[in-house]
Amino acid sequence: MNVLDSELLAEELELSGYERASSPRQADIILLNTCSVRQHAEDKVYSLLGRMKHQDARRPKKIIGVLGCMAQKDQMLIFRRAPWVDLVVGPGRLALLPGLLERAAAGEGPILEVSLDRNAAPLAAVSESFKCFLHRNTFAAFPRTQAMVRIMFGCDKCCSYCVVPQVRGPEQSRPAKEILEEVRRLADAGCLEVTLLGQTVNSYKDRSGPRTVVLADLLEMLHEIDGLRRIKFVTNHPRHMTKMLLEGVRDLPKVCPYLHVPAQSGSDAVLRRMKRGYTAGWYREMLARVREIIPQAVVTSDFIVGFCGESEEDFAQTVDLVRFARFKNSFIFKYSPRPGTAAEKLADDVPEAVKRRRNNQLLAVQNAISFEDNQAFVGRKVEILVEGSSKLGLKQAAAREKVQMVGRTTCDRIVVFDGEPQSAGRLLDVRILRADALTLFGRLEQDSPAS
């Protein structure tokens, strides 16, 4: 979601007459788009701001801005810790940035532009203050074959550990008509794959028309757009993984059978303290429904280890869930207390060394499952959408005609192969030769020996 915000901001500023600088040193404006999900991300921002303190000596009129979730959360604290910052803009106010930059250039700074605090005003007023978020206004950056499309903003789940409801505000869904128009224009410009984004994307509900449109309805509408080949959506909440949605994924060929559904823990006691609204048994039943309705579906997950009060038995139950679920992969994080969340009242009582051990142990279990399941692809032909050169391919480009390229299957598995940079953006068949826990390694089917 932050990547999309940055992409849309860059497009908006270019439309306003700004040009991309070749480096921060050469820039008249430096904007940091920030995250507040974990403390480490915020520490990196303050460290970077510290290194920017003396850049004004080289360019006295340089404008420095802090944008995004950390801006909404810390507000005036940013100016106190880094007085050389000119503007602080929350994620719900990013669409106002061109005008704010004009004010900063005119010497009106420091400028603070954030949404209302979630608990400081009526819900309607708070929601309205978050409505200045960005949408795609230009398609000049295309033809591109992949695009992210925001379909909703904010979150109402209020999990005890999570700062997102504070910094991105109440849940709001974009009108389906507006989303359809954006995706049609993307497809007309050559886009083959869209990823629909929302904090809890499967709770999408558009009530702006004569009938309520839910995510399953939206997928069906998008499926009819000519030229579009793949549709993905993230991130899902387990409580909204309905039978109707699963049947839509099964019955609509363009919708990828890839479901990211964070579990966060396998312990009921921890899930209660996290205020997730379900039990580990309920999550297992949800997985069973997924596999009954969409046998070919792959599921990925998120986990937090070392949450307040997590015992060795609680952690063992999380390991059991990972072994039962056999996720394609899991994103595993050590718990990081966030100011202003409900969990701030709970003791962060799991030592850092224990968090680190549990993180490594759970990652090892997941990697072993991923490695084993990926072996089933060896010898098979898969269709991939080529994204471009891999990191290795970028280094090879000057010396070789063929370089390592990277693409993804419909179930979001990463595939690398030797190919030509011109193949970026194409759908190609690749024969898988070997696999590790994270990557499938293959050869273009036309280059493969006859089966």
ABEGO torsion letter per residue (X at the ends): XAAAAAAAAAAAAAAAGBBBBABAAABABBBBBBBAABAAAAAAAAAAAAAAAAAAAABAABBBBBBEAAAAAAEAAAAAABAABABBBBAAAAAAAAAAAAAAAAGAOBBBBBBBBAAABBAAAAAAAAAABBBBABAAAOBBABBBBBABBEBAAGBAABAAAAAAEBBBBBBAAAAAAAAAAAAAAGBABBBBBBABAAABBBAABABBBBAAAAAAAAAABBGBABBBBOBBBAAABBAAAAAAAAABAABBBBBBBBAGBABAAAAAAAGAGBBAAAAAAAAAAAAAABAABBBBBBBBBGBBGBBAAAAAAAAAAAAAAGBABBBBBBBBBBBGBAAAABBBABBAAAAAAAAAAAAAAAAAAAAAAAAAABGBBBBBBBAEBBAAAAAAAAABABBBBBBBBAAGBBBBBBBBAAABGBBBBBBBABBBAABBBBBBAAABBBX
